[in-house]
Amino acid sequence: MLFLGIDIGSAVSKCVITDETEAIRGKGLSPGGAGTGGPQAAVAMALADAGAAAGDIAATVATGYGRNLAAAADSTMSELSCHAAGAVKLYPGVRTVIDIGGQDAKVLSITPAGKLDSFIMNDKCAAGTGRFLEEMSRVLAVPIDEMADVAGRAAHELQISSTCVVFAETEVISRMAEGAAVGDVLAGIFAAIAARVGALAKRKGVVPEVVMTGGVAKNEGMRRALERELGTPIHVDPLAQYAGALGAALFASQSGL
């Protein structure tokens, strides 16, 4: 039996297919979130990866920003619960999950038994989210997947005092006009985001092991900055961006068996 979990984010859709043993059989990721063709494309990719057809899926659970728009899903589940379940599956000893998505940042506390205990969330401001990094990528003309390497060559970390996306853009442009190196500016941007997310995590309480999920987890510069801010190692699994979809698939297996 196969079970499908789909995480419909604000900018990217992720899909994971598991079997009755909770092993991952297929996955798919497509640009485009709620209101686009991204979810359908992600599902098609996962089915192809699993060598399966839509009729082979016993149950489907949708999560994420656009979960209520997934008409084909049998049920929906909070992204908090799904990210917690996915993170525990990837790292059974996890006690703190930091998820930085396109629109918000979340810190989840996990019990020793591997269950979601409590959470804190920032969804009022784009600072500390993937959107902030995307805007800085555009302003600096540095692709997101090259940001970490460029920041790693920084001679020093340039302080970025503004955490608001609008004001930070103006500040970064001013610093560049003054002759600041791109790497120094990027190092400062990572530090500014880490300070914002780190403050959220400290309010919740950081208990190792710490795991980072979401698309921003793929950015090594962001992970390093957050490790420095929190003073603790942060684990990032290669499937970190799929954590929500994986958790949804696990919930689908529980409902479909």
C-alpha positions as CSV (number, residue, x, y, z in Angstrom):
1,M,0.0,0.0,0.0
2,L,1.2,3.5,-0.8
3,F,0.4,6.8,1.0
4,L,0.9,10.3,-0.3
5,G,1.7,13.5,1.6
6,I,1.7,16.8,-0.1
7,D,3.0,20.0,1.4
8,I,1.6,23.0,-0.5
9,G,3.7,26.0,0.5
10,S,3.5,29.7,-0.5
11,A,6.1,29.2,-3.2
12,V,7.0,25.5,-3.6
13,S,5.0,22.3,-3.5
14,K,6.6,19.1,-2.1
15,C,5.2,15.6,-2.2
16,V,6.3,12.3,-0.6
17,I,5.0,8.8,-1.1
18,T,5.6,6.1,1.6
19,D,4.6,2.5,1.9
20,E,3.1,0.6,4.9
21,T,6.6,0.3,6.4
22,E,7.0,4.1,6.4
23,A,9.8,3.8,3.8
24,I,10.0,6.6,1.2
25,R,9.1,5.2,-2.2
26,G,9.0,8.5,-4.2
27,K,9.2,12.3,-3.9
28,G,8.6,15.3,-6.0
29,L,9.2,19.1,-5.7
30,S,7.9,21.8,-8.0
31,P,8.0,25.6,-8.0
32,G,4.5,27.0,-7.4
33,G,2.4,26.8,-4.3
34,A,-1.2,27.5,-3.6
35,G,-3.3,28.5,-6.6
36,T,-0.7,27.2,-9.2
37,G,0.0,24.0,-11.0
38,G,2.8,23.3,-8.6
39,P,0.9,20.8,-6.4
40,Q,-0.2,18.7,-9.4
41,A,3.3,18.7,-10.8
42,A,4.9,17.6,-7.5
43,V,2.4,14.7,-7.2
44,A,3.1,13.6,-10.8
45,M,6.9,13.7,-10.1
46,A,6.5,11.6,-6.9
47,L,4.3,9.1,-8.7
48,A,6.8,8.7,-11.5
49,D,9.7,8.4,-8.9
50,A,7.8,5.7,-7.1
51,G,6.8,3.9,-10.4
52,A,3.2,4.2,-9.3
53,A,-0.2,5.4,-10.6
54,A,-2.7,7.6,-8.9
55,G,-4.9,4.6,-8.3
56,D,-2.2,2.9,-6.2
57,I,-2.5,5.6,-3.5
58,A,-4.5,4.3,-0.5
59,A,-4.8,7.7,1.3
60,T,-3.6,11.3,0.8
61,V,-3.0,14.0,3.4
62,A,-2.4,17.6,2.5
63,T,-0.6,20.2,4.7
64,G,1.0,23.6,4.3
65,Y,-0.1,27.1,3.4
66,G,-2.5,25.8,0.6
67,R,-3.6,22.5,2.2
68,N,-7.3,23.5,2.0
69,L,-7.0,23.8,-1.8
70,A,-6.0,20.2,-2.3
71,A,-9.3,18.8,-3.5
72,A,-7.9,15.3,-4.1
73,A,-6.7,14.9,-0.5
74,D,-8.6,12.7,1.8
75,S,-7.8,14.9,4.7
76,T,-5.7,17.9,5.8
77,M,-3.3,18.2,8.7
78,S,-1.6,21.2,10.4
79,E,1.9,21.9,9.0
80,L,3.1,22.1,12.6
81,S,2.2,18.5,13.2
82,C,3.5,17.4,9.9
83,H,6.9,19.1,10.2
84,A,7.2,17.6,13.7
85,A,6.4,14.1,12.5
86,G,8.7,14.4,9.4
87,A,11.6,15.8,11.5
88,V,11.2,12.9,14.1
89,K,11.3,10.4,11.2
90,L,14.5,11.9,9.8
91,Y,16.1,12.4,13.3
92,P,14.5,10.3,16.0
93,G,16.3,12.1,18.7
94,V,15.2,15.6,17.8
95,R,13.9,17.9,20.5
96,T,13.8,21.2,18.7
97,V,12.7,21.8,15.1
98,I,13.4,25.1,13.4
99,D,11.4,25.5,10.2
100,I,12.0,28.5,8.0
101,G,9.6,28.6,5.1
102,G,8.7,31.2,2.5
103,Q,6.2,33.1,4.6
104,D,7.0,32.3,8.2
105,A,9.4,30.9,10.7
106,K,8.4,28.3,13.3
107,V,10.1,26.7,16.3
108,L,8.7,23.4,17.5
109,S,9.4,21.6,20.8
110,I,9.4,17.8,20.6
111,T,8.9,15.6,23.6
112,P,11.3,12.8,24.4
113,A,8.7,10.4,23.0
114,G,8.8,12.2,19.6
115,K,5.6,14.1,19.8
116,L,4.9,17.8,19.2
117,D,4.7,19.5,22.5
118,S,4.4,23.2,21.8
119,F,5.5,25.8,19.2
120,I,6.1,29.5,18.6
121,M,5.6,31.1,15.2
122,N,6.5,34.4,13.4
123,D,4.1,35.1,10.6
124,K,3.6,38.8,10.9
125,C,6.8,39.9,9.1
126,A,8.9,38.6,6.2
127,A,12.1,39.1,8.2
128,G,13.6,35.7,9.0
129,T,11.9,33.9,6.1
130,G,12.7,32.6,2.7
131,R,11.1,35.7,1.2
132,F,13.7,37.9,2.9
133,L,16.5,35.8,1.3
134,E,14.8,35.9,-2.1
135,E,14.6,39.7,-1.9
136,M,18.3,40.0,-0.9
137,S,19.2,37.6,-3.7
138,R,17.5,39.9,-6.2
139,V,19.1,43.1,-4.8
140,L,22.6,41.6,-4.7
141,A,22.2,39.7,-8.0
142,V,23.5,36.5,-6.3
143,P,21.6,33.3,-6.9
144,I,20.3,31.8,-3.6
145,D,22.2,28.6,-4.1
146,E,25.5,30.6,-4.4
147,M,24.9,32.8,-1.3
148,A,26.6,30.6,1.2
149,D,29.8,30.3,-0.9
150,V,29.9,34.1,-1.5
151,A,29.3,34.8,2.2
152,G,32.0,32.3,3.2
153,R,34.6,34.5,1.5
154,A,33.6,37.5,3.5
155,A,36.5,39.5,5.1
156,H,34.2,40.6,7.9
157,E,30.5,40.5,8.7
158,L,28.8,43.8,7.8
159,Q,26.1,44.7,10.3
160,I,22.6,45.0,8.8
161,S,20.5,46.9,11.3
162,S,17.2,46.7,9.5
163,T,15.2,43.4,9.7
164,C,12.2,44.8,7.8
165,V,12.5,43.6,4.1
166,V,11.7,47.1,2.8
167,F,14.2,48.9,5.0
168,A,16.9,46.2,4.7
169,E,16.7,46.5,0.9
170,T,17.4,50.3,1.1
171,E,20.2,49.7,3.6
172,V,21.9,47.0,1.5
173,I,21.7,49.2,-1.6
174,S,23.3,52.0,0.4
175,R,26.1,49.8,1.7
176,M,26.8,48.5,-1.8
177,A,27.0,52.1,-3.1
178,E,29.5,52.9,-0.4
179,G,31.7,50.1,-1.8
180,A,31.0,47.2,0.6
181,A,31.9,43.8,-0.7
182,V,29.0,41.5,-1.6
183,G,30.3,38.7,0.6
184,D,30.5,41.0,3.6
185,V,26.9,42.2,3.0
186,L,25.7,38.6,2.7
187,A,27.4,37.5,5.9
188,G,25.6,40.4,7.6
189,I,22.3,39.4,6.1
190,F,22.7,35.8,7.3
191,A,23.6,37.1,10.8
192,A,20.5,39.4,10.8
193,I,18.1,36.6,9.9
194,A,19.8,34.3,12.4
195,A,19.3,36.9,15.1
196,R,15.6,37.2,14.3
197,V,15.0,33.4,14.2
198,G,17.3,32.8,17.1
199,A,15.4,35.2,19.3
200,L,12.2,33.3,18.4
201,A,13.9,30.0,19.3
202,K,15.3,31.3,22.6
203,R,11.8,32.4,23.6
204,K,10.6,28.9,23.0
205,G,13.6,27.2,24.5
206,V,16.3,25.4,22.6
207,V,16.9,21.8,23.6
208,P,19.3,19.6,21.6
209,E,19.2,17.8,19.3
210,V,18.2,20.7,17.0
211,V,17.0,20.0,13.4
212,M,16.3,22.6,10.7
213,T,13.6,21.9,8.1
214,G,12.1,23.9,5.2
215,G,13.7,25.2,2.0
216,V,16.0,27.7,3.8
217,A,17.6,24.7,5.6
218,K,19.4,24.0,2.3
219,N,21.3,27.2,2.6
220,E,24.6,26.3,4.4
221,G,25.3,29.9,5.2
222,M,22.0,30.3,7.0
223,R,22.6,27.1,9.0
224,R,26.1,28.2,10.1
225,A,24.8,31.7,11.1
226,L,22.0,30.1,13.1
227,E,24.4,27.7,14.8
228,R,26.6,30.6,15.9
229,E,23.5,32.5,17.2
230,L,22.2,29.5,19.2
231,G,25.6,28.0,20.2
232,T,24.6,24.5,19.3
233,P,24.9,22.2,16.3
234,I,22.0,22.1,13.9
235,H,21.2,19.0,11.8
236,V,20.0,19.3,8.3
237,D,18.9,16.1,6.4
238,P,19.1,16.0,2.6
239,L,15.3,15.6,2.8
240,A,14.8,18.7,5.1
241,Q,12.6,20.5,2.5
242,Y,10.4,17.4,2.3
243,A,9.8,17.1,6.1
244,G,6.3,18.5,6.0
245,A,5.3,16.3,3.1
246,L,6.9,13.3,4.8
247,G,4.9,13.9,8.0
248,A,1.7,14.2,5.9
249,A,2.5,10.9,4.3
250,L,3.0,9.3,7.7
251,F,-0.3,10.6,8.9
252,A,-1.9,9.3,5.7
253,S,-0.6,5.8,6.4
254,Q,-2.1,5.9,9.9
255,S,-5.5,6.8,8.5
256,G,-5.3,4.5,5.5
257,L,-4.4,1.2,7.2
